[in-house]
Amino acid sequence: MSKIAIFYGPVGGSVNRVADSIKAAIGEDKVDLVAVKDATVADIEKYDKIIFGLSTVGKDTWDSEYSTNDWGKFMPEISKVDYSEKTVAVFGLGDHVTYAHAFVDHIGLLGKELMKNGAVLVGPVDAEGYEFDESEAVVDGKFIGLPIDEDFEPEMTEERIAAWVEQIRPDFGF
């Protein structure tokens, strides 16, 4: 069994806590946490099973004028990898109150970039049970990854992680 990598950013804060929780739910010895801040194509290519995790950011933060944030630096690396032989999932943190019109859009933007390079994303989550107006992460009534709202629904985080980890278990083989 090959190890699973969780590529996440930024370091510290909510995304880091959720990445740690996902790692614990899967099994500490089965997962490597990799901060995207200094990650490269070579780091991605070491793994056949990858989970990407990011915070509420939009496409604007990946543009050159915003390239100092962790994902702004890492996004070009993502585009250089062929994911067709990899198992890939995504989780993202969002704020469904302040950003109801763009809730976890970053999951959708990242997912689309991954799919351009052959990724078949596993772990879609039914949008029912989430309050929001619009999201680029929703396709056919499902988020293409796990949305978490640590700002306004932190009490639901562990339950959502547990259900999602069980859902992706067969695909990731843990």
C-alpha positions as CSV (number, residue, x, y, z in Angstrom):
1,M,0.0,0.0,0.0
2,S,1.4,3.4,-1.0
3,K,1.2,6.4,1.3
4,I,-1.3,9.1,0.8
5,A,-0.2,12.7,0.7
6,I,-2.3,15.6,1.8
7,F,-1.0,18.7,0.1
8,Y,-2.4,21.7,2.1
9,G,-2.0,25.3,2.7
10,P,-1.6,27.6,4.3
11,V,0.4,26.3,7.2
12,G,-1.3,27.0,10.6
13,G,-4.9,27.8,11.1
14,S,-8.0,26.0,10.0
15,V,-6.8,24.3,6.8
16,N,-3.9,22.8,8.8
17,R,-6.2,21.6,11.6
18,V,-8.6,20.0,9.0
19,A,-5.6,18.3,7.2
20,D,-4.5,17.0,10.6
21,S,-8.0,15.7,11.3
22,I,-8.2,14.0,7.9
23,K,-4.8,12.4,8.5
24,A,-6.0,11.1,11.9
25,A,-9.2,9.7,10.5
26,I,-7.3,7.9,7.8
27,G,-4.5,6.7,10.0
28,E,-1.4,8.6,11.1
29,D,1.0,6.1,9.6
30,K,-0.8,6.1,6.2
31,V,-0.5,9.8,5.4
32,D,2.2,12.3,4.8
33,L,1.3,16.0,5.3
34,V,3.0,18.3,2.7
35,A,2.7,22.0,3.0
36,V,2.2,23.5,-0.5
37,K,4.3,26.6,0.4
38,D,7.5,24.9,-0.7
39,A,6.2,21.9,-2.6
40,T,7.2,21.1,-6.2
41,V,6.3,18.8,-9.1
42,A,8.7,16.2,-7.7
43,D,6.8,16.2,-4.4
44,I,3.5,15.6,-6.2
45,E,5.0,12.9,-8.4
46,K,6.1,10.8,-5.4
47,Y,2.5,9.9,-4.6
48,D,-0.2,8.0,-6.4
49,K,-2.9,9.0,-3.9
50,I,-3.3,12.7,-3.2
51,I,-5.7,14.9,-1.3
52,F,-5.4,18.6,-1.8
53,G,-6.7,21.1,0.8
54,L,-7.0,24.8,0.7
55,S,-8.7,27.8,2.3
56,T,-11.1,30.3,0.9
57,V,-9.2,31.8,-2.0
58,G,-10.3,32.7,-5.4
59,K,-8.7,32.6,-8.8
60,D,-7.5,36.2,-8.2
61,T,-5.1,34.9,-5.6
62,W,-3.5,32.7,-8.2
63,D,-2.8,35.5,-10.6
64,S,0.7,36.9,-10.8
65,E,0.0,40.0,-8.7
66,Y,-1.0,37.7,-5.8
67,S,1.7,35.1,-6.3
68,T,3.1,35.5,-2.8
69,N,0.4,33.3,-1.1
70,D,1.1,29.6,-0.7
71,W,-1.4,28.4,-3.3
72,G,-0.4,31.2,-5.7
73,K,3.1,29.8,-5.7
74,F,2.0,26.1,-5.9
75,M,-0.7,26.4,-8.6
76,P,1.8,26.4,-11.5
77,E,3.3,23.2,-10.1
78,I,-0.1,21.5,-10.1
79,S,-0.5,22.2,-13.8
80,K,2.7,20.3,-14.7
81,V,1.6,16.9,-13.5
82,D,-0.4,14.2,-15.2
83,Y,-3.0,12.9,-12.7
84,S,-4.6,10.2,-15.0
85,E,-2.9,7.4,-13.0
86,K,-3.5,9.0,-9.5
87,T,-6.3,8.9,-7.0
88,V,-7.2,12.5,-6.2
89,A,-9.6,14.2,-3.8
90,V,-10.0,17.8,-2.7
91,F,-11.2,19.5,0.5
92,G,-11.6,23.2,1.1
93,L,-12.6,25.7,3.7
94,G,-15.2,28.4,3.1
95,D,-17.5,30.8,4.9
96,H,-21.1,30.3,3.8
97,V,-22.3,33.5,5.5
98,T,-19.9,36.2,4.3
99,Y,-19.2,34.4,0.9
100,A,-22.6,32.7,0.2
101,H,-22.4,33.8,-3.4
102,A,-19.0,32.1,-3.9
103,F,-18.9,29.4,-1.2
104,V,-15.8,27.2,-1.6
105,D,-15.3,28.3,-5.2
106,H,-11.7,27.4,-4.8
107,I,-12.6,23.7,-4.7
108,G,-14.1,24.1,-8.1
109,L,-11.2,26.2,-9.5
110,L,-8.6,23.8,-8.2
111,G,-10.7,20.7,-9.3
112,K,-11.0,22.1,-12.8
113,E,-7.3,22.6,-13.0
114,L,-6.6,19.1,-11.8
115,M,-9.2,17.6,-14.3
116,K,-7.5,19.4,-17.2
117,N,-4.5,17.2,-16.4
118,G,-6.4,13.9,-16.3
119,A,-7.6,13.8,-12.7
120,V,-10.8,12.0,-11.9
121,L,-11.8,13.4,-8.5
122,V,-13.2,11.1,-5.9
123,G,-15.3,12.1,-2.9
124,P,-18.1,14.3,-4.2
125,V,-20.4,15.7,-1.4
126,D,-24.1,16.3,-1.7
127,A,-24.8,20.0,-1.6
128,E,-27.9,19.4,0.4
129,G,-27.3,20.2,4.0
130,Y,-25.1,23.2,3.2
131,E,-26.4,26.8,3.1
132,F,-25.0,29.0,0.3
133,D,-26.2,30.8,-2.8
134,E,-23.7,29.8,-5.4
135,S,-20.5,27.8,-5.8
136,E,-18.2,26.9,-8.6
137,A,-17.5,23.7,-6.7
138,V,-21.0,22.3,-7.4
139,V,-21.5,20.1,-10.4
140,D,-24.9,18.3,-10.8
141,G,-25.9,19.0,-7.2
142,K,-22.7,17.9,-5.6
143,F,-19.6,19.6,-4.4
144,I,-16.6,18.0,-6.2
145,G,-14.8,17.8,-2.9
146,L,-15.4,18.2,0.8
147,P,-16.5,21.7,1.9
148,I,-15.8,22.7,5.5
149,D,-17.0,25.9,7.2
150,E,-14.9,26.4,10.3
151,D,-16.2,30.0,10.7
152,F,-19.9,29.3,11.1
153,E,-20.3,25.5,11.3
154,P,-17.3,24.2,13.3
155,E,-19.5,21.8,15.2
156,M,-20.1,19.9,11.9
157,T,-16.4,19.5,10.9
158,E,-15.6,16.2,12.6
159,E,-18.8,14.5,11.4
160,R,-18.3,15.8,7.8
161,I,-14.6,14.6,7.8
162,A,-15.6,11.2,9.2
163,A,-18.3,10.7,6.5
164,W,-16.0,11.8,3.7
165,V,-13.1,9.7,4.8
166,E,-15.4,6.6,4.8
167,Q,-16.6,7.6,1.4
168,I,-13.1,7.9,-0.1
169,R,-11.8,4.8,1.7
170,P,-12.4,2.3,-1.2
171,D,-10.8,4.6,-3.7
172,F,-7.7,5.3,-1.6
173,G,-7.4,1.7,-0.4
174,F,-6.8,2.4,3.3
